[in-house]
């Protein structure tokens, strides 16, 4: 019995847990569109621009813990998506990205809409191939999903010529290979014993930005076993440790001098995951002081030595390795001392939170609001089940230490690419049981405003919070830090977005999303309450300094 290759594709999508296909179709994608007509269990989510489609798939993948699936249109569509693919690769988001290619029977003549899609995709993906025969589609797609979800995770690419999906294929759908099972590192006991030789007050746990939410249980158990301080990076793609926990010590600013100052009293530094050191702009400073013992736990060998050499490197499932180490620490450390340390951390943390809140709220009467006051007011008004999707520099001040970030409920556009956050929030909202808050600046909002339309079309429960200072504020701040000529002269070339000012109310309304301006704390709280009662998306514009 034969059947079209597109049937194989649908079988594999279902088997891989794909409930949503994100894309923007063109003529080269017609075979897939035809196949989806008879697949009501797979929802096609339309983005009005390819970057929006990839961004929505990224948010869906991070929220679901599965590999997202995207279908783009030919060479131009892939080109439009490149910026967000850069961000997805930086965030190590597992995605299978496909694009329609022209019919193989006349590719040699370089017809309209054809091109070397594989060469274009290769720099921003883990693996890129073109499928030339229908009988190869199943194996290629299975391999793509396997590579995308293997740590370090990331996007992969398949070029699908339009005649390939229609070709008849014999035989069953290829099965997936058994997933590799990575258990705890066999060195977890030695790791715990090495740490037990240090004063727990001089042990510091620093999290990389690639840690999945399932690692959180092991991280918490490990931190509680020693009463250790745990910190993350400001520019992290996701959260793997609850910020409300007494051991959470906040985030380190992307400044090697500031990081080094924070680590001056540390004897043992536990690095968990990859890419734990992010700095911008450059400083000629080594972030780790001399003499600090570095112990590194990761789930892929690429992480070791990428930033700093480790005295001990443990390869294994991160959560399981830390759970095992926590059990061993329980027999090595005095439990009463650990509990006292945890209580002291909690008391210190609550006092610092109260102090920071008071400092921020003391300016809440000013107009326009400071970024800290605006973000804190928004954060206080959101319910506990909110998922935060963030790429706003308004969150980088004092308020960052007050943001409630939870594993699986906080994502940041770590790749530095604007235009990811709003569509990612829409993709996340298709799965999240609760509201999604997209925190975005006015400049960032203009990179993918098409996400508003998709949010309205699919009635996604997204609160788009636009912090509007009518300029590229983070860029002006960097110029000031570096003493750049435009900062000294007070004339920022190409950094103002005020003439004409963007009418976010009109833009949002044109996309079918109700909107409101809210420039005081009371107005912000009222706007959020109204948005939470709405069945679908809302946009709230807040003027900030």
C-alpha positions in Angstrom: 0.0 0.0 0.0 1.3 3.5 -0.9 0.3 6.9 0.4 1.5 10.4 0.0 4.6 11.5 2.0 2.5 14.2 3.6 0.7 11.4 5.5 4.0 10.3 6.9 4.6 13.9 8.0 1.3 14.1 9.8 1.8 10.8 11.5 5.2 12.0 12.9 3.8 15.3 14.0 1.1 13.6 16.0 3.6 11.1 17.5 5.9 14.0 18.5 3.1 15.7 20.4 2.6 18.5 17.9 -0.8 20.1 18.4 0.0 23.4 16.7 1.8 24.2 13.4 3.0 27.8 13.1 3.5 29.4 9.8 2.8 31.8 7.0 1.9 29.9 3.8 2.8 30.5 0.2 2.5 28.6 -3.0 5.3 26.2 -2.2 3.5 25.2 1.0 0.3 24.2 -0.7 0.9 20.4 -0.2 1.2 20.9 3.6 -1.9 23.1 3.6 -3.9 20.5 1.7 -2.7 17.7 4.1 -3.9 19.8 7.1 -7.4 20.0 5.7 -8.0 16.5 6.9 -6.1 16.9 10.2 -8.4 18.8 12.5 -6.4 17.6 15.5 -3.5 19.8 14.3 -4.1 23.5 14.6 -2.5 25.8 12.0 -1.6 29.1 13.7 -1.2 31.9 11.2 1.4 34.6 11.6 1.2 37.6 9.3 5.0 37.6 9.0 7.5 34.8 9.3 9.4 36.2 12.3 6.0 36.2 14.2 5.5 32.6 13.2 8.9 31.5 14.6 8.4 33.6 17.7 5.0 31.9 18.5 6.5 28.5 18.0 9.4 29.4 20.3 7.0 30.4 23.1 4.9 27.3 22.5 8.0 25.1 22.7 9.3 26.7 25.9 5.9 26.4 27.6 5.1 22.8 26.5 8.6 21.4 27.0 8.2 19.8 23.5 9.8 20.6 20.2 7.9 23.3 18.2 7.1 23.0 14.5 7.2 25.9 12.0 6.5 26.1 8.3 7.9 29.1 6.3 7.6 30.2 2.7 10.6 29.6 0.5 13.8 31.6 0.5 12.2 35.0 1.3 10.1 33.6 4.2 13.2 32.0 5.7 15.0 35.3 5.3 12.3 37.1 7.2 12.5 34.6 10.0 16.3 34.8 10.4 16.4 37.3 13.3 14.1 35.3 15.5 16.0 32.1 14.6 19.1 33.8 15.9 17.3 34.3 19.2 15.9 30.7 19.3 19.4 29.3 18.8 20.8 31.6 21.6 17.9 30.5 23.9 18.5 26.8 22.9 14.8 26.4 22.0 14.0 23.1 20.3 12.3 23.8 17.0 11.9 21.9 13.7 11.7 24.7 11.1 10.6 23.8 7.6 10.2 25.8 4.4 8.7 25.0 1.1 11.1 24.7 -1.8 10.4 24.8 -5.5 9.6 21.5 -7.3 12.7 19.3 -7.6 11.9 18.7 -11.3 13.0 22.2 -12.3 15.3 23.3 -9.5 18.3 23.0 -11.9 16.9 26.0 -13.8 16.7 28.2 -10.6 13.0 29.0 -10.9 11.2 31.8 -9.1 11.0 31.2 -5.3 13.8 28.8 -5.3 17.2 29.2 -3.6 19.8 27.5 -1.4 17.6 27.3 1.7 20.0 25.0 3.5 23.0 27.4 3.2 20.8 30.3 4.5 19.6 28.3 7.5 22.9 26.6 8.4 24.4 29.4 10.5 21.3 29.7 12.8 20.4 26.1 13.2 22.0 22.9 14.7 21.4 20.9 11.5 20.0 21.8 8.0 19.1 19.5 5.1 16.9 19.4 2.0 14.7 16.3 1.4 14.7 15.3 -2.2 12.6 12.1 -2.1 9.3 11.4 -0.4 10.7 8.1 0.9 13.4 10.0 2.8 11.0 12.4 4.5 10.1 10.2 7.5 13.7 9.4 8.5 14.8 13.1 8.0 11.9 14.4 10.1 12.6 11.9 12.9 16.2 12.9 12.9 15.3 16.6 12.9 13.1 16.2 16.1 15.8 14.1 17.8 18.6 16.6 17.1 16.4 19.6 18.1 15.7 18.2 21.6 19.2 16.8 22.3 21.1 19.1 24.6 22.2 21.7 23.8 18.8 22.0 22.3 18.1 24.3 19.4 16.4 24.8 16.0 17.0 22.5 13.0 15.9 23.1 9.4 14.4 21.0 6.6 13.8 22.2 3.1 10.7 20.5 1.6 10.4 20.8 -2.2 6.7 21.0 -3.0 6.6 17.8 -5.1 8.2 15.7 -2.3 5.1 15.8 0.0 2.9 14.5 -2.8 5.2 11.6 -3.8 3.9 8.1 -3.0 5.6 6.3 -0.2 5.4 2.6 0.6 5.7 1.0 4.1 4.9 2.2 7.6 5.8 5.5 9.3 9.4 5.3 10.6 9.4 5.0 14.4 11.4 7.3 16.6 14.6 6.1 18.1 14.5 5.5 21.8 15.5 8.7 23.6 18.9 8.6 25.3 18.6 8.4 29.0 21.1 10.5 31.0 21.1 9.6 34.6 22.9 11.3 37.5 26.6 11.8 37.2 28.5 9.0 38.9 30.6 11.7 40.5 27.8 13.3 42.5 29.0 11.9 45.8 32.5 13.2 45.2 31.0 16.5 44.2 29.1 16.7 47.5 32.1 15.7 49.5 34.2 18.4 47.9 31.6 21.0 48.7 31.2 19.9 52.3 34.9 20.9 52.9 33.9 24.5 52.3 32.1 27.0 54.5 28.5 26.9 53.1 28.5 30.7 53.3 31.4 30.7 50.8 29.7 28.4 48.3 27.8 30.2 45.5 25.6 28.5 42.9 25.3 30.2 39.6 22.7 29.1 37.0 23.2 29.1 33.3 20.5 30.3 31.0 19.7 26.9 29.4 18.2 25.1 32.4 14.8 23.4 31.7 12.0 23.7 34.3 12.2 20.0 35.2 15.7 20.7 36.7 14.1 23.0 39.3 13.3 20.2 41.9 16.9 19.1 41.9 18.2 22.7 42.1 15.9 23.4 45.1 16.9 20.2 46.9 20.6 20.9 46.4 20.3 24.5 47.6 18.3 23.5 50.7 20.7 20.7 51.5 23.5 23.2 52.0 21.6 26.4 52.5 23.5 27.8 49.5 23.0 31.1 47.8 21.7 30.7 44.3 21.8 33.3 41.6 21.1 33.6 37.9 22.0 36.0 35.1 20.0 39.1 34.1 20.0 38.0 30.5 18.6 34.5 30.9 16.3 32.8 28.5 14.2 31.1 31.2 13.9 30.6 35.0 14.7 27.3 36.7 14.7 28.4 40.3 11.7 30.1 42.1 12.6 33.7 43.0 10.5 33.5 46.2 12.8 30.8 47.7 15.0 32.0 50.6 18.1 30.8 48.7 17.5 32.9 45.7 20.1 35.7 45.7 18.8 37.5 42.6 20.5 38.0 39.2 24.0 39.2 38.3 24.2 42.2 36.1 25.9 41.6 32.7 29.1 43.3 33.8 32.2 41.3 34.6 33.4 43.9 37.2 30.1 43.6 39.0 30.2 39.8 38.9 33.7 39.7 40.2 32.8 42.0 43.1 29.9 39.6 43.9 32.2 36.6 44.0 35.1 38.1 46.0 34.3 36.1 49.2 33.5 32.9 47.3 35.6 29.8 47.8 33.6 27.3 45.6 31.5 28.3 42.6 29.0 25.7 41.4 28.1 26.4 37.8 24.9 24.7 36.6 24.2 24.4 32.9 25.8 26.4 30.2 26.5 30.1 29.5 26.5 31.4 33.0 28.6 34.5 32.2 27.1 37.1 30.0 28.6 40.6 29.8 27.8 43.7 27.7 29.6 46.0 27.0 33.1 44.5 27.2 35.3 45.0 30.2 38.9 43.8 30.6 38.0 42.0 33.8 38.1 38.3 34.7 34.7 37.7 36.4 35.9 34.8 38.7 38.5 35.8 41.3 41.7 33.8 41.5 41.7 30.8 43.8 37.9 30.1 43.5 37.3 26.4 42.9 34.9 25.8 40.0 32.6 22.8 40.0 30.5 22.5 36.9 27.3 20.4 36.4 25.9 20.1 32.9 23.9 17.7 30.7 26.1 18.1 27.6 29.9 18.1 27.1 29.8 21.3 25.0 29.2 23.3 28.2 32.5 22.4 29.8 35.3 24.8 29.3 33.3 27.0 27.0 33.6 30.0 29.4 35.9 28.9 32.3 37.8 25.7 33.0 36.3 23.6 35.8 38.2 21.9 38.6 35.4 19.2 38.6 33.1 18.6 35.7 30.0 16.4 36.2 28.1 15.2 33.1 24.6 13.9 33.7 21.0 14.8 34.0 21.1 18.1 35.9 18.1 17.5 38.2 19.0 13.9 39.0 22.7 14.8 39.7 21.8 17.6 42.1 19.2 15.4 43.8 21.9 12.8 44.3 24.4 15.3 45.6 21.7 16.8 48.0 21.2 13.3 49.5 24.9 12.9 50.1 25.2 16.4 51.6 22.4 15.5 54.0 24.8 13.1 55.7 27.8 15.4 55.6 26.4 18.8 56.9 24.8 19.6 60.3 21.1 19.9 59.6 20.5 22.3 62.4 23.1 24.7 61.0 21.6 24.4 57.6 18.1 25.2 58.8 19.4 28.2 60.7 21.2 29.4 57.6 18.0 29.0 55.5 16.0 31.0 58.2 18.7 33.7 58.2 18.6 33.9 54.4 14.8 34.3 54.4 14.9 37.0 57.0 17.6 39.0 55.1 15.7 38.5 51.9 12.4 39.8 53.2 14.1 42.8 54.8 15.8 43.6 51.5 12.5 43.2 49.6 10.8 45.6 51.9 13.6 48.1 51.6 13.6 47.9 47.8 9.8 48.2 47.5 9.8 51.2 49.7 12.5 53.0 47.7 10.6 52.2 44.4 7.2 53.1 45.6 8.4 56.4 47.1 8.5 57.7 43.5 5.1 56.2 42.4 3.5 59.7 42.5 5.8 61.1 39.8 4.6 61.5 36.2 5.8 59.9 34.0 6.5 56.9 36.2 10.0 55.6 36.7 10.5 52.2 34.9 10.9 50.5 38.3 7.6 51.9 39.7 5.8 51.0 36.5 7.0 47.5 36.4 6.5 46.9 40.1 2.9 48.2 39.8 2.3 45.8 36.9 3.9 42.9 38.8 1.8 43.5 41.9 -1.4 43.5 39.9 -0.9 40.3 38.1 -2.2 37.0 39.6 0.1 34.2 40.8 -0.6 32.0 37.7 0.7 34.6 35.3 3.5 33.6 32.8 5.9 36.4 32.2 7.4 36.9 28.7 10.0 39.7 28.9 12.3 41.6 26.7 11.9 45.1 28.2 14.9 46.9 29.6 12.4 48.6 32.0 12.8 45.5 34.1 16.6 45.8 34.5 16.7 48.2 37.5 16.0 47.6 41.2 12.7 46.0 40.3 14.4 43.0 38.8 15.0 41.6 42.3 11.3 41.8 43.0 10.0 40.1 39.9 8.3 36.8 40.7 9.9 34.3 38.4 9.0 30.7 38.5 10.3 27.6 36.6 8.3 27.3 33.4 6.7 30.7 33.9 9.4 33.2 32.9 11.0 33.6 29.5 13.4 36.3 28.2 14.6 37.1 24.7 18.2 36.2 25.7 19.5 36.4 22.1 19.2 40.2 22.1 16.9 40.2 19.2 13.8 42.4 19.5 10.6 41.1 18.0 10.6 37.8 19.8 8.7 38.5 22.9 5.2 39.5 21.7 4.8 36.4 19.4 6.4 34.1 22.0 3.7 35.3 24.5 1.0 34.4 22.0 2.5 30.9 21.5 2.8 30.4 25.2 -0.8 31.5 25.8 -2.1 28.7 23.5 -1.0 26.3 26.2 -0.7 28.2 29.5 -3.6 27.8 32.0 -3.7 31.5 33.0 -2.8 34.9 31.7 0.5 35.6 29.9 2.0 39.1 30.4 4.2 40.3 27.6 6.6 43.0 29.0 7.9 45.0 26.0 9.3 48.4 25.2 7.9 50.7 22.6 10.9 50.1 20.3 10.7 46.3 20.7 6.9 46.3 20.1 7.4 47.6 16.6 9.5 44.7 15.5 6.6 42.2 15.4 3.3 44.0 16.0 1.7 41.4 13.7 1.6 39.3 16.9 -1.3 41.4 18.0 -3.4 40.1 15.1 -2.6 36.5 15.9 -3.4 37.0 19.5 -6.8 38.4 18.6 -7.5 35.7 16.0 -6.8 32.9 18.4 -8.2 34.7 21.5 -4.9 34.3 23.3 -5.1 35.5 26.9 -2.1 37.9 26.6 -1.6 41.2 28.3 0.7 43.2 26.1 2.3 45.8 28.5 4.1 48.4 26.5 6.5 50.6 28.5 6.8 53.7 26.3 9.7 56.2 26.8 9.7 57.1 23.1 13.3 56.2 22.6 15.8 53.4 22.6 16.5 53.9 26.3 18.8 51.0 26.8 21.0 52.1 23.9 21.2 55.6 25.3 22.1 54.3 28.7 25.0 52.2 27.2 26.2 55.3 25.3 26.3 57.2 28.6 28.2 54.3 30.3 30.8 54.2 27.5 31.1 58.0 27.3 30.2 58.0 23.6 30.2 61.2 21.7 26.4 61.3 21.2 25.9 61.0 25.0 28.4 63.7 25.8 26.9 66.0 23.2 23.4 65.2 24.4 22.4 64.4 20.8 21.5 60.7 20.4 21.7 59.9 16.7 19.0 57.4 15.6 17.8 56.6 19.2 14.6 58.6 19.5 11.2 57.3 18.5 9.1 60.4 19.0 8.6 62.3 15.8 6.0 61.1 14.9 5.1 59.3 18.2 3.7 55.8 17.7 0.0 55.6 18.3 -0.2 52.2 20.0 -3.9 52.7 20.6 -4.7 52.9 16.9 -2.2 50.2 16.1 -3.7 47.8 18.6 -7.3 48.6 17.6 -6.4 47.9 13.9 -5.3 44.4 14.9 -8.4 43.7 16.9 -6.9 44.1 20.4 -8.6 46.4 22.9 -6.2 48.9 24.3 -5.8 51.6 27.0 -3.3 54.1 28.2 -2.5 53.9 31.9 0.0 56.3 33.4 -0.6 56.2 37.1 -0.5 53.2 39.5 -4.3 53.3 40.0 -4.9 53.4 36.3 -2.5 50.5 35.7 -4.2 48.4 38.3 -7.6 49.1 36.9 -6.5 48.4 33.3 -5.0 45.0 34.3 -8.1 44.1 36.3 -10.2 44.8 33.2 -7.8 42.9 30.9 -7.9 39.9 33.2 -11.7 39.8 32.9 -11.5 39.9 29.1 -11.7 36.7 27.0 -8.7 37.4 24.7 -5.8 39.8 24.5 -5.4 43.4 25.7 -2.7 46.1 25.3 -1.8 48.5 28.0 0.5 51.4 27.2 2.4 52.9 30.1 4.5 56.1 29.7 7.8 55.8 31.6 10.8 58.1 32.1 
